[in-house]
Amino acid sequence: MTAGRGIVHSEMPASDGVQKGLQLWINLASKDKMIKPRYQELESKDISQAEKDGVKVRIIAGEAFGVRSPVYTRTPTMYMDFTMQPGSQLHQPIPKGWNAFVYIIKGEGVFGREAAAPASAHHCLVLGTGDGLSVWNRSGARLRFMLAAGQPLNELVVQQGPFVMNSRAQIQKAMEDYYYGRNGFEKASQWSST
């Protein structure tokens, strides 16, 4: 979803029972904050996938192993779900200058340098500068992790309630627009969540 102007949204699981998921929020550049909202539906079966040398990847945004996701992100982004078999290794290019992190879902792996200590499930690793991510699975079990990377905007982020802008004055204006039903919020009083 590209929230843009005049939208209040909630991303919640739609079924009963225990749900597991990761949600990534990506800031819009200040010049894009007030664009028309946009939504892209991507069901699990439609997520691009690739497999090579014991490494499988589901490509939610970006490109891996020469396969590109159909998802358009206004802020250039990579969002990938990797599963590595025991003994496999990976080098995933990341554009120079991008910020990136890894969240380990299951298993244990060596990230960054071959001599680094292994990192295990439920840890988040913030990556330094370089040409990409190198990973080795030296364990006897599968390793699953998410890679998220994006082009930095180098702008202030100011958040209050559901609003994310670049200054306190912009937050105040967005709140007033919502309250008074202006600038895309004209029908807000009729909105409901199902």
MOHU-V738841 format. One record per residue. N is the residue number from 1. RES is the residue in three letters. SS is DSSP state (@ for helix, = for strand, . for the rest). PHI is phi as a letter, one per 20 degrees, with the letter a starting at -180 (none if undefined). D_FIRST is the distance of its C-alpha to the first C-alpha in Angstrom with 1 decimal. Layout:
n=[N | N]
res=[RES | RES]
ss=[SS | SS]
phi=[PHI | PHI]
d_first=[D_FIRST | D_FIRST]
This chain:
n=[1 | 2 | 3 | 4 | 5 | 6 | 7 | 8 | 9 | 10 | 11 | 12 | 13 | 14 | 15 | 16 | 17 | 18 | 19 | 20 | 21 | 22 | 23 | 24 | 25 | 26 | 27 | 28 | 29 | 30 | 31 | 32 | 33 | 34 | 35 | 36 | 37 | 38 | 39 | 40 | 41 | 42 | 43 | 44 | 45 | 46 | 47 | 48 | 49 | 50 | 51 | 52 | 53 | 54 | 55 | 56 | 57 | 58 | 59 | 60 | 61 | 62 | 63 | 64 | 65 | 66 | 67 | 68 | 69 | 70 | 71 | 72 | 73 | 74 | 75 | 76 | 77 | 78 | 79 | 80 | 81 | 82 | 83 | 84 | 85 | 86 | 87 | 88 | 89 | 90 | 91 | 92 | 93 | 94 | 95 | 96 | 97 | 98 | 99 | 100 | 101 | 102 | 103 | 104 | 105 | 106 | 107 | 108 | 109 | 110 | 111 | 112 | 113 | 114 | 115 | 116 | 117 | 118 | 119 | 120 | 121 | 122 | 123 | 124 | 125 | 126 | 127 | 128 | 129 | 130 | 131 | 132 | 133 | 134 | 135 | 136 | 137 | 138 | 139 | 140 | 141 | 142 | 143 | 144 | 145 | 146 | 147 | 148 | 149 | 150 | 151 | 152 | 153 | 154 | 155 | 156 | 157 | 158 | 159 | 160 | 161 | 162 | 163 | 164 | 165 | 166 | 167 | 168 | 169 | 170 | 171 | 172 | 173 | 174 | 175 | 176 | 177 | 178 | 179 | 180 | 181 | 182 | 183 | 184 | 185 | 186 | 187 | 188 | 189 | 190 | 191 | 192 | 193 | 194]
res=[MET | THR | ALA | GLY | ARG | GLY | ILE | VAL | HIS | SER | GLU | MET | PRO | ALA | SER | ASP | GLY | VAL | GLN | LYS | GLY | LEU | GLN | LEU | TRP | ILE | ASN | LEU | ALA | SER | LYS | ASP | LYS | MET | ILE | LYS | PRO | ARG | TYR | GLN | GLU | LEU | GLU | SER | LYS | ASP | ILE | SER | GLN | ALA | GLU | LYS | ASP | GLY | VAL | LYS | VAL | ARG | ILE | ILE | ALA | GLY | GLU | ALA | PHE | GLY | VAL | ARG | SER | PRO | VAL | TYR | THR | ARG | THR | PRO | THR | MET | TYR | MET | ASP | PHE | THR | MET | GLN | PRO | GLY | SER | GLN | LEU | HIS | GLN | PRO | ILE | PRO | LYS | GLY | TRP | ASN | ALA | PHE | VAL | TYR | ILE | ILE | LYS | GLY | GLU | GLY | VAL | PHE | GLY | ARG | GLU | ALA | ALA | ALA | PRO | ALA | SER | ALA | HIS | HIS | CYS | LEU | VAL | LEU | GLY | THR | GLY | ASP | GLY | LEU | SER | VAL | TRP | ASN | ARG | SER | GLY | ALA | ARG | LEU | ARG | PHE | MET | LEU | ALA | ALA | GLY | GLN | PRO | LEU | ASN | GLU | LEU | VAL | VAL | GLN | GLN | GLY | PRO | PHE | VAL | MET | ASN | SER | ARG | ALA | GLN | ILE | GLN | LYS | ALA | MET | GLU | ASP | TYR | TYR | TYR | GLY | ARG | ASN | GLY | PHE | GLU | LYS | ALA | SER | GLN | TRP | SER | SER | THR]
ss=[. | = | . | . | = | . | . | . | . | . | . | . | . | . | . | . | . | . | . | . | . | . | . | . | . | . | . | . | . | @ | @ | @ | . | . | . | = | . | = | . | . | . | . | . | @ | @ | @ | . | = | = | = | = | = | . | . | = | = | = | = | = | = | = | . | = | = | . | . | = | = | . | . | . | . | . | . | . | . | = | = | = | = | = | = | = | = | . | . | . | . | = | = | = | = | = | . | . | . | . | . | = | = | = | = | = | = | = | = | . | = | = | = | = | . | . | . | . | . | . | . | = | = | . | . | . | = | = | = | . | . | . | . | . | = | = | = | = | = | . | . | . | . | . | . | = | = | = | = | = | = | = | = | . | . | . | . | . | . | . | = | = | = | . | . | = | = | = | . | . | @ | @ | @ | @ | @ | @ | @ | @ | @ | @ | @ | @ | @ | . | . | . | . | . | . | . | @ | @ | @ | . | . | . | .]
phi=[none | d | f | l | e | m | b | c | c | b | d | c | g | e | c | f | n | f | c | c | a | c | c | d | e | c | f | e | f | g | f | d | g | d | f | f | f | b | c | c | e | c | f | g | f | e | f | f | c | b | b | b | l | n | d | d | c | d | d | f | b | n | b | b | l | m | d | d | f | f | f | e | d | f | e | g | b | d | b | c | d | d | c | d | f | g | n | e | b | b | c | d | f | c | g | g | n | f | e | b | b | c | d | e | e | b | n | b | b | d | d | n | d | g | e | f | f | f | d | d | g | m | d | d | d | e | e | e | f | r | d | q | d | d | c | c | d | e | e | e | c | f | d | c | b | d | d | c | b | b | f | f | e | l | c | f | c | c | c | b | l | e | e | c | c | d | b | f | f | f | f | g | f | f | f | f | g | f | f | e | m | c | l | o | e | g | d | f | f | e | f | b | d | d]
d_first=[0.0 | 3.8 | 5.9 | 9.0 | 12.0 | 13.1 | 10.5 | 11.3 | 9.3 | 10.7 | 9.7 | 13.3 | 15.3 | 16.5 | 20.1 | 23.1 | 24.7 | 23.8 | 20.3 | 19.5 | 16.2 | 14.7 | 11.4 | 10.7 | 9.5 | 9.8 | 11.4 | 11.3 | 14.8 | 16.8 | 17.2 | 13.5 | 13.0 | 13.9 | 12.2 | 11.1 | 7.5 | 5.8 | 4.4 | 6.1 | 8.5 | 10.4 | 13.5 | 15.8 | 18.4 | 16.2 | 15.5 | 17.9 | 20.9 | 24.0 | 27.2 | 30.0 | 33.1 | 32.0 | 28.5 | 25.6 | 22.0 | 18.7 | 16.5 | 12.8 | 12.4 | 15.5 | 19.0 | 21.8 | 25.3 | 24.7 | 21.7 | 18.3 | 14.9 | 13.6 | 10.0 | 9.7 | 8.8 | 10.2 | 11.9 | 14.0 | 13.3 | 15.0 | 14.0 | 16.9 | 18.8 | 22.6 | 25.6 | 29.0 | 32.3 | 35.3 | 36.9 | 34.0 | 32.7 | 29.8 | 29.0 | 25.4 | 25.3 | 22.9 | 23.1 | 25.7 | 24.7 | 21.3 | 20.8 | 20.4 | 21.0 | 21.9 | 21.6 | 24.4 | 23.8 | 27.2 | 30.4 | 31.9 | 31.8 | 33.0 | 30.4 | 31.2 | 35.0 | 37.1 | 39.4 | 36.7 | 37.0 | 34.7 | 31.6 | 30.8 | 28.1 | 26.0 | 26.6 | 24.1 | 25.6 | 24.6 | 25.7 | 28.0 | 28.4 | 29.4 | 28.5 | 26.5 | 26.7 | 29.8 | 30.2 | 33.2 | 33.5 | 37.1 | 37.0 | 38.1 | 34.7 | 31.3 | 28.9 | 25.1 | 22.7 | 19.2 | 19.1 | 16.4 | 17.2 | 16.0 | 17.8 | 18.9 | 18.4 | 21.6 | 20.7 | 21.3 | 18.6 | 19.6 | 17.9 | 19.3 | 18.0 | 14.3 | 14.7 | 14.4 | 16.5 | 19.4 | 22.4 | 23.9 | 24.7 | 21.1 | 20.2 | 23.2 | 22.2 | 18.7 | 20.5 | 23.1 | 20.8 | 19.2 | 22.8 | 24.3 | 21.7 | 21.2 | 18.8 | 16.1 | 17.2 | 20.1 | 19.4 | 18.1 | 21.5 | 20.9 | 17.5 | 17.8 | 16.1 | 17.4]
